[in-house]
Amino acid sequence: MDCAQCLESLVIADPAKRMGDHIANQTQRLAKNRTVVTEGEDALKAIHDLKPQMLLLSLDISRPSSLEVIKRVRNVHPHLFIVGTYREMSLPMMDRFARAGVDDFLPSPVEITPLFRAASQFFGKAFRQFARHEVSLDVLRADGVAVGKTIDLSEGGMLMEALHPIPTNASVLMQLALPDAQEATPLRLRCEILESQGAAPGRVTARVMFQNLRGEDFMRLSRYLSNLGEPHAAAG
């Protein structure tokens, strides 16, 4: 996997090791090295030894408390990107953590796409959760009417050439004609239109993110993409 754009190191501090390990497994395209710890003292040691660019810190961490970890880290590493994860938190408490040095907050259990988005915004470069593959497939509306073709495709979304402009920030149901063992049944996808460029009769492109794609539908798309081989060079 090409990780040229990845961070060198990410420390994940969560009292639930299974959750930390899950996040580490899902962030292989975000950081080359991912270290999971379950206590505050281990987080401080990992930050001292590894000097990571990013810390994903559960605000439920203890020994010492997450607030103490943040204060001690900020004194030594003022440019470390700190993301605090929380299960329940009042606005005054969130403000207290922000003043202590937390750069961003995510609810727990952590969803990976918002985590990648937060890192992309902070570091000013695009971290891609999934590799993109160049492939041209028919994209259909829910009623089977063609709306365009894919330009690139991943488990997380697609860039498509559309026959007509598509409103941004819209949530629409589309179908993707996958040429696999189930090709008689198009893959149905709930999609969010992130951006649309161009105007008919000229070229119109749209960047689309898949919503709630999981289970057998996710596996079907993943199997198809894995059979395509290596993603194209622009994948990030």
N, C-alpha and C positions, 0 to 999 in steps of 0.2 A: 504494500500500500504506500502511495506517495504521501509523505507527511512533511514535505518541505515547508509548508506554511504553519505547521503545528508549533505550539509552545514547547519549550524544552521540558518543563516540569509543572505538574499540578498536584497539590496536596488536597486530599479529600478527608475531612475530619467529621465523622459521624458515629455516634454511640452504637448504632446498629450496623455491625460489620457487613451483614448481607446487603444492606442498602448501599454502603460504601463500595463494595465489590461490584455491585450492579452498575453504579455510576461509572466506575473505572472501566468496566468492560464496554460501556456505551460511549466513552469519550476517547477512543483510540485515535480519532481523526482531529481531536482538539489538542492533545498533549502527547508527546513521545513517551514520557515517563509519568506514571500515575501512582501515587503512594496513598494508601488508605490507613488511617489511624482512628482509634476509637476514644482516646482521652486527650485532654488539653495539653498535658505535659508532652505526650508523644507528638502532638501537632507542633508545639514549639521546637522540639528537637529536629523534626523533619524540615521545618522551615529554616532553621539554622544550618543544617547540613546540606540541604538540596538547593536552597535559595530559589524557590519556584517563582514563576511569574503570576500564579493564580492560586488562591486558597478558597475552596468550597467548604464552608464551616457551618455545621449544624449548631444553631444557637442553643441547643439542648446539651451540648458537650459539657463535661465536668472535669474536675481535677487537673487544672483550675477551670473556672467557669469560662464560658465563651467570651464574656465581656473582658475578663482579665487577659485572655489570650489575645484579643484584638488590641487592647491597650499596649501590651508588651511588644506585639509584632509591629504595630504602627511606629513605635519609637525607633525601631531599627530598619524597617523596610517600608518607607513612606510611599513607594510606588507599587507595592504589591496589590493586585486586584483581589479584593475580598468580597465574596458573595455569601451572604448569610441565608441559611435555610431555616424555615420555621413551620411549626404545625399550627399554633395559635399565637397571635401577637396583637397587642393594642397599638394604636397609633403613637401614643406617648413613648411606649417601649421601643417601637421601631425608630422613632426619632432619637432616642438615647443611643441605640446601636449605631445609627448613621453618624451622629456626632462623635462617637468613639472611633469610627473609621471604616464602617461597612460601606462598600461602594454600591451594592445592589442587593436585592432580596428576592428569593424565590420560595414559594410554598413547597412544603414536603408532604408526600413523596415528590421528588424533583422530576419534572418532565424535561427530557433532554433537549428538545428543540428550543425552548426559551433559554436554556443554559448556553447553547451555542450562539443564540442571538445576542445575549448579554455580553459574551466574550468578543463577538465580532464588533459590537458597538464600542466597547472599551478600548480594544486594541486597534481599531480602525482598519481591520482586514477581514475578509470573509472566511470563516471557518465553516466547512461543509460537513454536516453529519453523515451524509452519504455521498459516495462517488457518483458522478454523472456519466452516463453512457450515451454516445451519439447513436440515435436510432430513429427511424421514421415510421410511426404507427398512426393509424386513423384514430382520431378522437371524435366521439359522438356525444350528442345530448342524450338525456335519459330516454327520450322518445325515439332514438335511433337516427336522428338527423345529423349529418356530418357537420362539425364545427371547425375542423382543422387537422393538423398533423403534428406529432412531436418532433422537436429538434434534438433535445436531449431528455433523458429520463433517469430517475433514481427512485429508491424506495420512499423518498420524502416528497417528491414532486416532479415537475417537468417544465421545460420551456417548450412552448408550442407556437407554430405559425397558424394563426387563426384566420378564418375566412372573413370575419367581421370583428370590429372592436368589441371587447368584453369589459363591462364595468369593473373597476377595481374594488377591492374589499367586499366583493360579493361572494356568497357561499352557494355553490351550484353543484348539482349532481351530474357527473359525466360518466361516459363509458370509454374504456380503452380496449381496442381490438388486439389482444395479445395472440401472437401466432404460436400457441403452445398446445399441449394435449387437450386443453379445454377451450380451443379456439371457437367452438360453436357458441360459447357463452362469454360475451365481453366482460371485462373486469369493471364492476361498478365502483365509482370513486366519488366521495364527497370532497369537493375542492374549494379552496379559498384562492381567489385571484389576487395575487400580491401586487402586480403591476402589469400594465398593458401599454404598449408603445406602437405608434404608427396609426394610419387611418386608411380605410378603403378609398379608392381602389389600389392604393399602394400596399406595401408589406405591413402586416400587423402581427406583432408577437406578444405573448402573454406568459408571465412567470406564475406558475401555479403550485400551491402547496397542498398536499393531500392531508385530509383531516380524519383522524380516528381510523387510520388504516392499520388493521391488526388481524391476528388469527390467520386463518387459511388464506384470506385475500392477500395479506402481507406476504405470506410464504410463497404464494403463487407468483407474485411480482418479483420477489427476491430470487426465486429459482430461475425465472426467465432471464433476469439481468445477469446472474452468475454464469449462465450458459453463453452470454455474449462475449465473455473473456474480459480482458483488461479495459477499464474505462479510458476515455480519451484524455489527452494531456491537460485539458482545461479544467478537469475535475479538481475541486479543492476541498 
